[in-house]
Amino acid sequence: MMEDIRTKYVPPALSETSFNCPHCGALAKQFWHEAYASKLDKDQTPFFVDDEQVQKRLDEMNDLLARRSSEKWLTRMATGRPHFIGEGERLTAQEVANLSISECYN
């Protein structure tokens, strides 16, 4: 009897290209990405957005389209989870060792 793909669970692993996504739970193809980082200036701290800052920035915005675009970005920033910023941006950066990011096809 063949295993039902809808109930199959494949744990996330660096050696796999398909597994259950830790975010959405779907068993899906994963696309692996290397992570890069740039050194911050002396005494500079990481950029961080919390829920209060998200609401403050949204309240300051008047243009509905800008608000929708910024709301998505600010909300993603507020989660504290790594994610992609601006597809195709070219930044001077260094590879981050032992940190890879998978992008779920689902």
N, C-alpha and C positions, 0 to 999 in steps of 0.2 A: 504494500500500500504506500502510495506516495505522500510525503509530508505536505500539509497545506501551507503554502507560502504566507498566507495571512496570519498564521499563528507561529511561524518560525521566528526564533530570536537569535540574532547573531550579535554578540557583544562587540562594542567598539574596540578596535585594535589597530596599532600602527602598521601592522603587516597586511591589513585588509583594504580592499577598495569598495566593498559593499558591507554595510552593517546597519544595525538599528541606530538611527540618529539620536544622540543624547538630548537634542532639543525637541524634535517633533515626534520621535518614537518610530517613524516609518523605517521599514527595511528598504534601504535605497543605496544607489551608487553614491560614492563619496569622491569628491575631487580634492586632492591634497594640495596645500599651499605652504610654502616656506614663509616664515615670519621675519620681518626686518625691523630694525630700530635705529633711531638717530639719537646721539648723545645730547642731552639738554644742556643749555648754557649753565655756567656756574650759578649756584643758588636757585636755579629754576626748578619748580616742582611740576609734577605731571598735571595735565589738564584733566579736570574731573567735573562732571555734571551730576548734581543730585536732583531729586524730585522738586524741591523748592525752586532751584534755578531754572528747571524746565518750565515750570508754570510762570515764573517771573518773565522769562524771555518770550514766552507765547503771549502773555498779557501785553507786552510792549509792541507786538507786531500788529500792523494794520492790514497789510496786503494778504488776502486769503490764500493765494497760491504760495507765497513765501512762507506763510504760517504752516500750511500742510507739509511742505518740504522740510522745513525746520523742525516741525513737531516730530516727524519720523526720525530725523537725525538725532535730535536731543533726547528723545525717548530711548533710542538705542544706546546713546552715550550713558544715560542714567542707569542702565542695567549693570555697568561695570564689566561686561563680557567683551572679550576681543571680537572685533568684526572688521569688515572691509570699509574703507573710506574712499569714496570716489573712484569708480572703476577707471583704470587706465592712467591714474596719476603717476607721474615719474618723480620720485623723491630720492635724494641721496641718503642712503641708509646702509646699515650693516645687518648681516644675517643674524638671527637670534638662534643660538644652539638649543637643542632639546625642546623646541616649541614649534609644533606644526599645527596647521588649522585645516580641518576638513570642512568642505562645503557640501551640504546635502543636496542631491538632485531634486528631491521632493520639495 
